[in-house]
Structure formats: structure tokens, C-alpha cells
Amino acid sequence: MAEEKVTHEPMAEKSDDAQFETSSQVLSAHKKDSISALDNDAHTRALTRKLLWKLDTRILPVLALLFLCSFLDRTNVGNAKILGLETDIGVSNSQYANGLAIFFAFYIAAELPSNLVLKKFSPRLWLAFLTSAWGIVGMCLGFIRNYGGFLTVRAFLGLAEGGLLPGMVLYLSGMYTRGELALRIGLFYTSASLAGAFGGLLARGLSAIGPTGGTVDAGWRWIMIIEGLLTFAAGVASYFILPNNVSTAWFLQPEERELATRRLRNDTSTHLPDGQQSEGVEKFRWSEVRRGILNVQLWLSATAYFAILSGLYSFGLFLPTIIKGLGYTANEAQLWSVIPYAVAAVVTVIVAVISDRMKLRGVVMLCTLPLAIIGYAAIANVAEKDNHTKYGMTFLMATGLYASVPPVLVWNSNNSAGHYKRATTSGMQLAIANAGGFVSSFIYQTKEAPQYHKSHSIILGLLVYAWFAVLCNVLYCAKINRDKANGKYDKYIGYGDDRDPEYKMVL
């Protein structure tokens, strides 16, 4: 028994040693796995930062340039007007206004159809074509001789320009995840605030060329011709720089392309109806267009954006009047008008960063819109000659309006999946919103100057409506998320579009 005991004890010790060794191996293996996972996670984060840097520096500057060109071509007719356009082609003030209305009508009509064909023709080809086309059409404005020619060119200019902004929003939604879009939209949208200052300086230089005889018999014609040629050149260049999508981006390494594709797939959908595996192969279906048009979120956000753009389009109409009332000369007024835009541009980018970090759109707008509401409420009721207070209010107005644009622009895109549903909501939202250009044209009439009490009050009412529309949309999106959590959308499991229970609405 003693021998047996002696024999068993070493065996027991050997068994404990073996267990200890096995446990050590398991712990070591777990440790290695954890270290490997941390290394992989760190590598992925570093690769993601590198990927975003490449996308930001290769794509955003090009889109900002195209957007800047669109605003230059849209506003240069105003510079031409004060240099003799109306007199030279024999149009009255009302006929000139008709030309602006024709532009907006065709601009709005082009937005949704342009978005629906963007994928078929490929984004880089379609965006480059639109830019080059309106560059050529804009150049033709330098050769018009009568009212008929003015209307015709403005109509074609609206058709060409109408597809750009909705196309860029749709294009970027295929490059960045939902939580990265607001900042990117904000960065290129702020280029619009530079267009007024840059356009005025460029127009001043081009008009100095003066008449040369023959066809170009007035300085204003050079504004149209040269800016049209510059836009055409920018469109052609964009074709060779912009990629169609992340999987074919020429500036990305294979590992970066794979990561970019995986990020988008995980962020939106892994499956689509009919067994399709990605939006890249999704076939056009009218049912998706109907689903987009009948979407409650679309109409709430689009009408809110309509109110915001009504304010933005009108802002430049009364700002010079206010600054002139401060006692500055015309040249000095141009410089003072830049300051509210510059402040708004900085705040817009900051708000866009916050919106992306918090992954909130409507909630952010509920905080920015009151700034514009306060500004319009004060400026509509302040004493007529109190231009210092009026000028101070323009900072609130510009900040509240511009800072609200990136969140509302990406909100529908964030909450729409399949490609054609997203194309429809993006295009329709801008088509509805850009009708705000008509509002500003009709309510800010010369007889209302310099107080514009009635005009400001109308915009104030629209912005109050916008705040409540945004609030309703936030509550509606929150309800959808609750319903998905409670199983009311389980019949859409596996669809992978925005009806899928795993697809959460951005508030």
C-alpha cells in the first residue's frame, strides 16, 4: 500500500504539472489571440485613417471646385446685369426675372431624373458631363443678342446644373459611411460661401478686358465666356481624377479598397431583395422610386430644407442694403459682406463635425435653426435706421441657415438604402427645396426695401415651420427604431434595405 501510495503521489504530481502546463498554454494562446486582435484592430484603425485621408484629399477638392463653378455660373448673370446686360440685349427688369425663373424651373426638373441615371452612365462620367455641358452653355451667354436667346440659354443652363448637387450627395454616400457624410458635405458646401466674394473679384477683372469689336462688344460678355471656359476645363479634369467607386479608386491600394468596400457593406446592407449581394448590382425598379417618393421622412425634411433655402437665397438680396446703410461705399460694402459668410463657414464645419461624431442630424438642426429664427425675428422688427443691429443679426441668420444645411442634406441619404431609393429621396428633396428660389424672388421686391418687414416675416414663418417639421421627423424616426426593436419589421429580415430591422434610422 505504501508503494502504491508512493507510486500514486508522483503520478498525482505529474498530473497537476500537466494540467498547469496545459492551462498555461491555453492562457498563452488566449493572450496571443488578444494581442493579435488588438494588433489587427490597431492596424484597421490606422488603415481607416489613411483611407479617409486619401478620399478627403482626392475627392472633396474636386467636388468643391465643381460646386464653386456652379455657383459662379449661377451668379455671374447678376454681375453681368449691372455691367449692361439688360441694355445690350434689350430686356426689361421683368424679362430678366423671367430668365431667372426659367433657370430654376429647369434646374428643379432635372434633379431627380439626373440622379436616377447617374449609376447607369457612371458617376465620374455623368458629373463631368454635366459640368462640361453647363460650362459650354454658360459660355454661350456671352454671345446672346436678344430676349429669346437669353431664355433659351438659361433653360439649358438649369438642365445641366440641376443634377450636380443631388448627384454629388448620392456619389459621396457610396464613398463614406453614414456617420462621415455631414462633415464632407459641409466642407464642399462652404465653398459656395466663397463664390460670392471670388465671383465678384473675378467678374471685376474680366469686365476690365472691355469690348474687342466683332462679337464680343461688351465687357460683361467676357465674364460669361471666360468663366464658361474655366467650368468646362474643370469638368473635363474631373473625369480623369474622380473614381467611380471605392473598389476602382486609382489612388487606393488593394487592402484599402477591400476595407473601404467592407465598411460600406457593414454600414448599410449585406443583402438586397432578389438575392442581390450589394447595391452595386441592384437593378432599377419603379417600386423603389415609389417607395422613395411616398416616404414620410422625405417630405418632412424636404419642406424644412425648402424653408432654409428660401432664407439662403434671399440673404444676399438684402445684405448689401444693410451694409450700405452703415455708410460704407460700394467697394467697402463688398468687403464687409464677406464677414458673415466667413463666420458661417467656420461654424458650419464645426456643426458638421459634431453631427458626424454624435451621428445625429435632426437633433442638431433643432439647435441651429433657432439662431436663424432669432435673427429674422429681430431684423424684421428693429427700427428702420438701426443698421448696426441689423448687421449683427445677419451673423445669426447666416450661421443658423448655413449650419443647418449639411445635416439636412445627408439625413435622407442616411436613412435610405437601396441605391434607387436613396437616389430618389436625394433628388426629390433638392427638387422640392430649390423651389425656395422662387420664394425669395417674389417676396424680396424693391418696394419692400430697405426694411423688408413683410419679406423677413415670411421667411421667419417658414423657419418656424422647418423647426417643427424637423422635430416631427426626429420623433418619426425614433418610432421606427422602436418598432424595429419590438419586432414589427421582422418580415423584412434579410432585405438589407432601410426596412431591415438591423438598419437603424439616424435621428
C-alpha positions in Angstrom: 0.0 0.0 0.0 2.9 2.3 0.9 4.5 1.5 -2.5 1.2 2.1 -4.1 0.8 5.3 -2.3 4.4 6.3 -3.2 3.7 5.3 -6.8 0.4 7.3 -6.9 1.8 10.5 -5.4 4.3 11.2 -8.2 1.6 10.4 -10.7 -0.7 12.9 -9.0 2.1 15.5 -9.0 2.7 14.7 -12.7 -1.0 15.2 -13.4 -1.1 18.6 -11.7 2.0 19.6 -13.6 0.4 18.6 -16.9 -2.8 20.5 -16.0 -0.8 23.5 -15.1 1.2 23.3 -18.3 -2.0 22.9 -20.3 -3.6 25.9 -18.6 -0.5 27.9 -19.2 -0.6 27.0 -22.9 -4.3 28.0 -23.1 -3.7 31.3 -21.3 -0.7 31.9 -23.6 -2.8 31.1 -26.6 -5.6 33.5 -25.4 -3.0 36.2 -24.7 -1.6 35.8 -28.2 -5.1 35.9 -29.7 -5.9 39.0 -27.7 -2.6 40.7 -28.8 -3.3 39.6 -32.3 -6.8 41.1 -32.2 -5.5 44.3 -30.7 -2.8 44.5 -33.4 -5.4 43.8 -36.1 -7.8 46.4 -34.6 -4.9 49.0 -34.4 -4.0 48.1 -37.9 -7.6 48.6 -39.1 -7.9 51.9 -37.4 -4.6 53.1 -38.9 -5.7 51.9 -42.3 -9.1 53.6 -42.0 -7.4 56.9 -41.2 -5.2 56.5 -44.2 -8.2 55.6 -46.3 -10.2 58.6 -45.2 -7.3 60.9 -45.8 -6.9 59.7 -49.3 -10.7 60.0 -50.0 -10.8 63.5 -48.5 -7.8 64.9 -50.4 -8.6 63.3 -53.8 -12.4 63.6 -54.0 -13.5 66.6 -51.8 -11.3 69.3 -53.5 -12.7 68.3 -56.9 -16.3 68.3 -55.8 -15.7 71.7 -54.1 -14.3 73.1 -57.3 -17.3 71.8 -59.3 -19.7 73.2 -56.7 -17.9 76.6 -56.8 -18.2 76.6 -60.6 -21.9 76.0 -60.4 -22.4 79.0 -58.1 -20.2 81.2 -60.2 -22.2 80.3 -63.3 -25.4 80.8 -61.4 -24.5 84.3 -60.0 -22.4 85.7 -62.9 -25.6 86.9 -64.6 -26.1 89.2 -61.6 -22.6 90.7 -62.2 -23.4 91.0 -65.9 -26.6 92.8 -65.2 -25.0 95.8 -63.5 -22.5 95.9 -66.4 -25.1 96.4 -69.1 -26.6 93.0 -70.0 -30.2 94.2 -69.9 -29.5 97.3 -72.1 -27.3 95.4 -74.6 -29.8 92.6 -75.3 -32.9 94.7 -74.9 -34.7 93.1 -71.9 -36.7 94.7 -69.2 -36.4 94.0 -65.5 -39.4 91.7 -65.5 -38.0 89.8 -68.5 -34.7 89.4 -66.7 -36.6 88.0 -63.7 -38.4 85.6 -66.1 -35.0 84.3 -67.2 -34.1 83.6 -63.5 -37.5 81.8 -63.1 -36.9 79.7 -66.2 -33.5 78.7 -64.9 -34.9 77.5 -61.6 -37.8 75.6 -63.2 -35.5 73.6 -65.4 -33.0 73.2 -62.6 -35.6 71.6 -60.4 -37.0 69.4 -63.2 -33.6 67.9 -63.8 -32.6 66.9 -60.3 -34.5 63.6 -59.8 -34.0 62.2 -63.4 -30.3 63.0 -63.2 -29.9 61.0 -60.0 -31.7 58.0 -61.5 -29.4 57.8 -64.5 -26.2 58.6 -62.6 -25.2 54.9 -61.9 -26.1 53.8 -65.4 -23.7 56.3 -67.0 -21.2 56.0 -64.1 -20.7 58.9 -61.6 -17.4 60.3 -62.8 -18.7 60.4 -66.4 -22.1 61.9 -65.5 -20.8 64.6 -63.1 -18.0 65.5 -65.6 -20.6 65.7 -68.5 -22.9 67.9 -66.5 -20.2 70.3 -65.6 -18.7 70.5 -69.1 -22.2 70.9 -70.6 -23.1 73.9 -68.4 -19.7 75.4 -69.0 -20.4 75.4 -72.7 -23.9 76.7 -72.2 -22.7 79.3 -69.8 -20.1 80.5 -72.3 -23.0 80.9 -74.9 -24.5 83.6 -72.6 -21.6 85.7 -73.8 -22.9 85.6 -77.4 -26.7 86.2 -76.9 -28.3 89.1 -78.7 -32.0 89.1 -77.6 -34.5 88.0 -75.0 -35.3 84.7 -76.8 -31.6 83.8 -76.7 -31.4 84.7 -73.0 -34.4 82.5 -72.1 -33.1 79.5 -74.2 -29.6 79.6 -72.7 -30.9 80.0 -69.1 -33.2 77.0 -69.6 -30.4 74.7 -70.8 -28.1 76.0 -68.0 -30.8 74.9 -65.5 -31.0 71.5 -67.1 -27.2 71.0 -66.9 -26.7 72.4 -63.4 -29.7 70.7 -61.8 -28.2 67.3 -61.5 -24.9 68.3 -59.8 -25.7 68.7 -56.1 -28.0 65.7 -55.8 -25.5 63.7 -57.8 -22.6 64.7 -55.5 -24.6 63.8 -52.4 -25.5 60.4 -53.9 -21.9 59.9 -55.1 -20.5 60.6 -51.6 -23.0 58.2 -50.0 -21.2 55.5 -51.9 -17.8 56.6 -50.7 -18.3 57.3 -47.0 -20.3 55.7 -44.2 -23.4 57.3 -42.8 -21.6 58.8 -39.9 -19.0 60.5 -42.1 -21.1 62.3 -44.6 -22.1 65.6 -42.8 -18.6 66.8 -42.4 -17.7 66.0 -46.1 -20.9 67.7 -47.3 -20.1 70.7 -45.1 -16.6 71.1 -46.4 -17.6 71.3 -50.0 -20.8 73.2 -49.4 -18.9 76.0 -47.6 -17.2 76.6 -51.0 -20.5 78.2 -52.0 -19.9 81.0 -49.5 -16.6 81.8 -51.2 -18.4 82.0 -54.6 -19.9 85.5 -53.9 -16.6 87.1 -53.0 -14.5 85.2 -55.5 -17.1 85.7 -58.3 -17.2 89.4 -57.7 -13.4 89.8 -57.9 -13.2 87.6 -61.0 -16.0 89.4 -62.7 -14.4 92.8 -61.9 -11.2 91.6 -63.6 -12.8 90.0 -66.6 -15.1 93.0 -67.3 -12.0 95.2 -67.5 -11.0 93.4 -70.7 -13.7 95.5 -72.3 -15.1 95.3 -75.9 -12.9 94.0 -78.6 -15.1 94.6 -81.6 -16.9 91.9 -83.6 -19.0 89.5 -81.5 -17.6 90.5 -78.1 -18.7 94.1 -77.9 -19.2 94.5 -74.1 -17.1 93.7 -71.1 -19.9 91.7 -69.4 -19.6 89.1 -72.2 -16.1 88.2 -71.2 -17.4 87.2 -67.8 -19.7 84.6 -69.4 -17.1 83.4 -71.9 -14.1 83.0 -69.6 -16.0 81.6 -66.6 -17.7 79.2 -69.0 -14.4 78.0 -70.4 -13.0 77.6 -66.8 -16.0 75.5 -65.9 -15.6 73.3 -69.0 -12.0 72.7 -68.1 -12.9 71.8 -64.5 -15.5 69.3 -65.8 -13.0 67.6 -68.2 -10.4 67.4 -65.4 -12.8 65.8 -63.0 -13.4 62.9 -65.4 -9.7 61.9 -65.1 -9.5 62.5 -61.3 -12.7 61.2 -59.7 -13.2 57.4 -59.3 -16.5 55.7 -60.0 -16.4 53.9 -56.6 -14.1 52.8 -53.8 -13.5 49.4 -55.4 -12.0 51.0 -58.5 -10.3 54.1 -57.0 -7.0 54.5 -58.7 -5.3 56.1 -55.6 -6.2 53.2 -53.2 -4.1 50.2 -52.5 -5.8 46.7 -52.8 -6.0 46.4 -49.0 -7.6 49.9 -48.7 -10.1 49.1 -51.4 -11.1 45.9 -49.6 -11.5 47.8 -46.3 -13.5 50.6 -48.0 -15.9 48.2 -49.6 -16.3 46.2 -46.3 -17.0 49.4 -44.3 -19.8 50.5 -46.7 -21.3 47.0 -46.8 -21.4 46.8 -43.0 -22.7 50.3 -42.7 -25.7 49.9 -45.0 -26.6 46.4 -46.1 -25.3 42.9 -46.8 -28.3 41.7 -48.7 -30.9 43.2 -51.1 -34.1 41.9 -52.5 -33.9 39.3 -55.2 -30.9 37.8 -53.6 -28.5 40.5 -54.7 -25.5 41.0 -52.6 -24.7 44.7 -53.0 -26.1 47.9 -54.2 -23.5 47.9 -57.0 -25.6 45.3 -58.9 -29.0 46.4 -57.8 -31.4 46.6 -60.8 -33.6 49.6 -61.4 -37.2 49.1 -60.1 -40.0 51.6 -60.2 -41.2 50.2 -56.9 -38.0 51.7 -55.3 -38.8 55.1 -56.8 -42.3 54.9 -55.5 -41.0 53.9 -52.1 -38.8 57.0 -52.1 -41.5 59.4 -53.2 -44.0 58.2 -50.7 -41.6 58.3 -47.8 -42.8 60.5 -44.9 -39.2 61.4 -43.9 -38.6 62.8 -47.4 -41.4 65.3 -47.2 -40.7 66.4 -43.7 -37.0 67.0 -44.4 -37.5 68.4 -47.9 -40.1 71.0 -46.8 -37.8 72.0 -43.9 -34.9 72.4 -46.4 -37.2 74.4 -48.7 -37.7 76.9 -45.8 -33.9 77.0 -45.2 -33.1 77.6 -48.8 -35.7 80.3 -49.1 -33.7 82.2 -46.4 -30.3 81.4 -48.0 -31.4 82.5 -51.5 -32.8 85.8 -50.1 -29.9 86.5 -47.7 -27.7 88.0 -50.4 -30.5 90.3 -51.6 -30.8 92.4 -48.6 -27.3 92.2 -47.0 -25.7 94.9 -49.3 -28.6 97.2 -48.5 -27.9 96.8 -44.8 -24.2 97.4 -45.1 -24.7 100.4 -47.4 -27.0 101.9 -44.7 -24.0 101.8 -42.4 -22.4 104.5 -44.5 -19.9 102.4 -46.5 -19.1 102.8 -50.2 -20.0 100.1 -52.7 -16.4 98.6 -52.6 -16.3 98.7 -48.8 -19.7 97.0 -48.6 -18.3 94.1 -50.7 -15.6 93.5 -48.1 -18.0 93.8 -45.1 -20.4 91.4 -46.7 -17.7 88.6 -46.6 -17.5 88.6 -42.8 -21.0 87.0 -42.0 -20.3 84.4 -44.7 -16.8 83.6 -43.3 -18.2 83.1 -39.7 -21.0 80.9 -41.1 -18.5 78.8 -43.0 -16.4 78.1 -39.9 -19.5 77.3 -37.7 -20.9 75.1 -40.5 -17.8 72.9 -40.5 -17.8 72.7 -36.6 -21.5 71.7 -36.6 -20.9 69.1 -39.3 -18.1 67.5 -37.2 -20.4 67.4 -34.2 -23.2 65.9 -36.3 -21.0 63.1 -37.5 -19.4 62.4 -34.1 -22.8 62.1 -32.5 -24.5 60.5 -35.5 -27.4 63.0 -35.2 -28.9 65.1 -37.9 -32.4 66.4 -37.0 -31.4 66.8 -33.3 -28.5 69.1 -34.4 -30.8 71.1 -36.6 -33.2 71.7 -33.7 -30.3 73.6 -32.1 -29.0 75.5 -35.2 -32.3 76.7 -36.7 -33.3 78.8 -33.6 -30.2 81.0 -34.3 -31.7 81.9 -37.7 -35.2 82.3 -36.3 -34.0 84.8 -33.6 -32.1 86.7 -36.3 -35.1 87.0 -38.6 -37.4 87.9 -35.8 -35.2 90.7 -34.6 -34.3 92.1 -38.1 -38.0 92.2 -39.1 -38.9 94.4 -36.2 -35.9 96.5 -35.5 -36.0 100.2 -36.3 -35.5 101.1 -39.9 -32.3 103.1 -39.4 -30.8 100.8 -36.8 -28.4 99.2 -39.3 -25.8 98.2 -36.7 -28.3 95.9 -35.0 -29.4 94.6 -38.5 -25.9 93.8 -39.4 -25.3 92.0 -36.1 -28.4 89.9 -36.8 -27.1 88.8 -40.2 -24.4 86.8 -38.3 -27.1 84.8 -36.5 -29.1 84.4 -39.7 -26.2 83.2 -41.9 -24.9 80.9 -39.1 -28.2 79.3 -38.4 -29.1 78.8 -42.1 -25.7 77.5 -43.4 -25.0 75.3 -40.3 -28.4 73.5 -40.9 -27.6 72.5 -44.5 -25.1 69.6 -44.1 -27.3 67.7 -41.6 -30.5 68.1 -43.7 -28.7 67.3 -46.9 -27.4 63.9 -45.7 -30.4 63.0 -43.5 -32.5 61.3 -46.2 -29.4 59.6 -47.7 -28.5 58.3 -44.2 -32.0 56.8 -43.8 -32.4 55.4 -47.3 -30.9 52.1 -48.6 -31.1 50.5 -51.8 -29.4 52.7 -54.4 -32.5 53.8 -56.2 -34.5 54.6 -53.1 -31.6 56.8 -52.0 -31.3 58.3 -55.5 -35.0 59.2 -55.4 -35.0 60.7 -51.9 -31.9 62.8 -52.6 -33.1 64.1 -55.9 -36.7 64.8 -54.7 -35.5 66.5 -51.6 -33.4 69.0 -53.6 -36.1 69.5 -56.2 -38.6 70.5 -53.5 -36.1 72.6 -51.6 -34.8 74.5 -54.5 -38.2 75.9 -55.2 -37.2 78.3 -52.4 -35.5 80.3 -55.1 -38.9 81.3 -56.4 -40.0 82.4 -52.9 -37.1 84.8 -52.5 -37.5 86.2 -56.0 -41.2 87.2 -55.3 -41.2 88.3 -51.7 -38.0 90.4 -51.7 -39.2 93.1 -54.0 -37.7 96.6 -54.4 -40.8 98.2 -52.8 -40.1 96.3 -49.6 -36.6 97.8 -49.3 -34.9 98.8 -47.0 -36.9 97.4 -44.1 -38.2 94.2 -45.8 -40.5 93.7 -42.8 -43.1 91.6 -44.7 -40.3 89.7 -46.5 -38.4 88.8 -43.3 -41.6 87.9 -41.6 -42.5 85.3 -44.3 -39.0 83.7 -44.0 -39.4 83.7 -40.2 -42.7 81.8 -40.5 -41.1 79.3 -42.9 -38.2 78.7 -40.5 -40.6 78.2 -37.6 -42.4 75.6 -39.7 -39.0 74.0 -40.5 -38.2 73.6 -36.8 -41.4 71.7 -36.2 -41.0 69.6 -39.3 -37.6 68.6 -38.2 -39.0 67.7 -34.7 -41.7 65.6 -36.3 -39.1 63.8 -38.4 -36.9 63.1 -35.4 -39.9 61.6 -33.5 -41.0 59.6 -36.5 -37.5 58.1 -37.0 -37.4 57.3 -33.3 -40.7 55.5 -33.6 -39.4 53.4 -36.5 -36.4 52.3 -34.4 -38.7 51.3 -31.5 -41.0 49.4 -33.9 -38.0 47.6 -35.3 -36.8 46.7 -31.8 -40.3 45.4 -31.0 -40.4 43.1 -34.0 -42.9 45.0 -36.1 -40.4 44.9 -39.1 -39.4 41.3 -38.8 -41.0 40.4 -42.1 -38.2 42.5 -43.7 -35.4 40.5 -42.2 -32.7 39.8 -44.8 -33.9 42.6 -47.1 -30.9 44.7 -46.2 -32.5 48.0 -47.2 -33.8 50.6 -44.8 -36.8 48.3 -43.8 -34.5 45.7 -42.4 -34.7 45.6 -38.5 -30.9 45.8 -38.3 -31.0 49.1 -40.2 -31.4 51.9 -37.6 -32.7 55.3 -38.5 -30.5 58.3 -37.8 -32.3 60.8 -35.7 
